[in-house]
Amino acid sequence: MTLLEADTDGVYFAVPERLVARPTSAASSPRSRALLPPRVELEFDGRYAAMLSHEPKNYALLPYAAGR
């Protein structure tokens, strides 16, 4: 994975397609939760086709086309 954006609200990563079997699997995995410190939760909010990040907290997300 490649870190694209991180701030107090969330983190955006670029994940190679070959590693994405089930988009929600990382957020619901007990293994992933075990790596995090207490009171830190991992949530999955979605996948996007592209991200343009001009500077921290200034970005645009391009959703996948409907049906994809």
ABEGO torsion letter per residue (X at the ends): XBBABBBAAEBBBBBBAAABABAAAAAABAAAAAABBBGBBBBBAEBBABBBBABBGBBBBBBBBBGX
